[in-house]
């Protein structure tokens, strides 16, 4: 898997306390039912980041198959509960 990073997307996910390495890990380790298409050619993945904290990552796939992360953040408490139910 190849990822495309620039200052803008690194800074944006950094504002939410997520590193590029962590976002890549979430995408690489995705398991069913992820990734999920969320429209506009965007995909959503949830998984455990550093220290086991639940995160979501939103990304696009370029025409050449390169992944471009556009958003990443910790899950809210409500999202955590929903996510844990899907993982059972």
C-alpha positions in Angstrom: 0.0 0.0 0.0 1.3 3.4 -1.0 0.3 6.6 0.9 0.5 10.2 -0.3 1.2 12.7 2.4 1.6 16.5 2.3 1.9 19.2 5.0 -1.8 19.9 4.9 -3.1 16.4 5.7 -0.3 15.7 8.2 -1.1 18.9 10.1 -4.8 18.2 9.9 -4.7 14.8 11.5 -2.0 16.1 13.9 -4.6 18.6 15.2 -6.6 15.5 16.4 -3.5 13.9 17.9 -3.0 11.3 15.2 0.3 10.7 13.4 0.6 9.6 9.8 2.1 6.3 10.9 -0.9 5.7 13.1 -3.3 6.5 10.3 -1.5 4.1 8.0 -1.6 1.4 10.6 -5.3 1.7 11.0 -5.8 1.4 7.2 -3.4 -1.5 6.8 -4.9 -3.5 9.7 -8.5 -2.9 8.7 -10.8 -5.9 9.0 -14.4 -6.5 8.0 -16.7 -4.6 7.9 -14.1 -2.0 7.0 -13.3 -0.1 4.8 -16.7 1.3 4.3 -17.6 3.6 1.5 -19.1 6.8 2.8 -19.8 8.6 -0.5 -17.9 11.0 -2.7 -15.3 8.2 -3.3 -14.3 8.4 0.4 -13.7 5.4 2.7 -13.9 5.1 6.5 -11.9 2.7 8.6 -12.0 2.3 12.4 -9.4 0.5 14.4 -7.0 0.7 17.4 -4.2 3.2 17.3 -1.3 3.8 19.7 -2.1 2.4 23.2 -5.2 0.7 21.8 -7.2 4.0 21.4 -10.1 3.7 18.9 -9.6 5.9 15.9 -11.3 6.5 12.6 -9.5 7.4 9.4 -11.2 8.8 6.3 -9.3 8.5 3.0 -9.5 8.6 -0.8 -7.9 6.3 -3.3 -6.1 8.1 -6.2 -6.4 6.8 -9.7 -3.0 5.1 -9.3 -4.1 3.3 -6.1 -2.3 5.6 -3.8 -4.1 6.3 -0.5 -4.6 9.9 0.5 -5.8 10.4 4.1 -8.1 13.4 4.5 -9.1 13.0 8.1 -8.3 11.0 11.3 -9.5 11.4 14.9 -10.3 9.5 18.0 -13.8 8.0 18.2 -16.4 9.6 20.4 -17.8 7.5 23.2 -21.0 6.8 21.2 -18.9 5.8 18.2 -16.7 3.5 20.4 -19.8 1.6 21.6 -21.1 1.2 18.0 -17.7 0.2 16.7 -17.2 -2.4 19.5 -20.6 -4.0 18.7 -19.5 -4.4 15.0 -16.3 -6.1 16.1 -18.1 -8.8 18.2 
